[in-house]
Amino acid sequence: MKTNKIKLGYEIPTGEEISIEPSHLLVTGITQRSGKTTTLEALINRSKSKAVVFKTKIGEQSFEDGRKIQPFFRERTDYWFVKALIESYAKDKISIEKGTLMTVCKDAKTLADVQRNVEAKLNSKKPLSGWNLEIITRLHYYLSELLPQIEKTNVSSKLEINEGVNIIDLIEFSLEAQSLIIQAVATEILNKHRGVILVIPEAWKFLPQTRNNPCKLAVESYIRQGAANRNFIYIDSQDMANVDKTLLKQITTWVLGYQTERNEVAHTLDQIPGNKKVKPTANDIMSLDIGQFFLVSNRNVAKVYVQPSWMRDDVAKDISTGQKKIPETIHFKEPLPAPELPARTGKDRMDAIHSATLEKVQSWIEEIRADFNTRIEINARINDERIRALHEMYQKEIADIHNINIDRIATLVVARIKNIQVEAGGSTGIVNKGEIIEEIIRMLPQGGGTGAVYNVSPIDKIKKSFLIEAKDKIIKEVKALGPSERKVLKYMESKGSDVINGEIVEKCLYLSAGGTSTNKVGAIFKALLSIETIEKTAGSRYRAALKKLITKMMGNHQATEKEIDDTYNHIMFEILEA
């Protein structure tokens, strides 16, 4: 059942509940520091609508609870689509003589047909010249890159949208192929579905201001026509400066988060109406905490704490009024309430309470363990120093089951149950804490001896120290690379196959072909070879070797596959992220 309004959270500092009308929406804010993804997840969850989201980059940790569906693609061969495709690859708007491009699109049913028409043009007895030759040559190259991706990937000609969040994984596709699939999905939803929220990630890439992209026309149509069938666009963008303003003008709900760059702060303030007395200042924008946003909707403005989908109403309200602090790091679930006590008397009741308390304590332990394991999985891929610091503290407390101090466990358990009292036989009795502590100890793994502390063997500690040193050495060397070296390494890791000098010049660094560019790329390859993050293969080709380097250095100390993967992800998403 669809609701008329969607709860966003609570106003700061009044604690008044804030809701928004179903509408096209933009969420902005610095990635990992504002809470954009949490906001989108909460709104989709509370809207009770179907949603389609895209994962477009390695290590993305949004919408983990959704259901994956096959990428959908339906080819278009009209002039405007092919023109947008060329401009997407060229990373610039270009002027194209319509006649030549219309000729290669004529009677084409698929992009492969367009490719064949292009080849016929290039092989014609009447050769092309000038700008027309340049455009046709480019199109031939772009289609040669694009078509194999579409052919080798399991794309579907039917878009299956289930209840809840539907995830389309596009990580293995190039930016251009990702754009084509997002365009196809947007068009299909607009024409054949109702009540779907379409989430557009990284709007600066897919809805750019300064160049064309196959997505832009489809998204514009979706924004202009979709609301009639309750199809809405949710745009996720770190900033507004590089997003197409024609599309932004159609957005009616703005959720504006934390910014630090002065120009982007100014863009944010320009979007917020009001006179100087009530309008936020630059410092207000630059002081927003995670989860805090300025809502602009129907000319109304409110500073809001956005309630995460898992957070209780009273906790979110207390945070908005300042009675509770915003979680500084990981949003853990609130503690469980005390166990309900059975209605018995005397010793039977004491025994029942004892059993119920033990059961609840055990459930606490299981929740902590489950939550911890989840956080371990994502920790290496989250670019937030505070989260990592908490992880280290939390790990010291409970992660290593072979180094648990029983006295510490006993203290924590007693603290959780110290106020549980019961009436027994007309007098007040206290839960037997000693028995509960003994029961908890029996739940823990048993080792030799009778000591309360289980110690890691010295050899394990030595191995662990070498693993840390190996990992830190790799990270230090990669972090010392220049921006161009990091970009080339990231490109090669993303592509996953051999590259040549010319490809890096044209498709990675976007340089003009020539001796200077070739020499520059040669120097970059030399720097990457020196730290063994790439390797040279036959025919003057180069291959990414970061994972191979990590495996070699950490494998000497019996690193697990997960430790190697975590180190690889840590480098890719925290050091190479440009």
Secondary structure by P-SEA (a helix, b strand, c coil): ccccccccccccccccbbbbccccccccccccccaaaaaaaaaaaaacbbbbbbbccccccccccbbbbcbbbbbbbcaaaaaaaaaaaacbbbbcaaaaaaaaacccccaaaaaaaaaaaaacccccccaaaaaaaaaaaaaaacaaaaaacccccbbbbcccbbbbbcccccaaaaaaaaaaaaaaaaccccbbbbbbccccccccccccccaaaaaaaaaaccccccbbbbbbbcccccccaaaaaacccccccccccaaaaaaaaaaccccccccccaaaaaaccccbbbbbccccccccccccccccaaaaaaaaacccccccccccccccccccccccccaaaaaaaaaaaaaaaaaaaaaaaaaaaaaaacccccccaaaaaaaaaaaacccccccccaaaaaaaaaaacccccccccccccccaaaaaaaaaaaaccccccccccccccaaaaaaaaaaaaaaaaaaaaaaaccaaaaaaaaaaaaacccccccccccccccccccaaaaaaaaaaaaaaaaacccccccccbbbbcaaaaaaaaaaaacccaaaaaaaaaaaacccccc
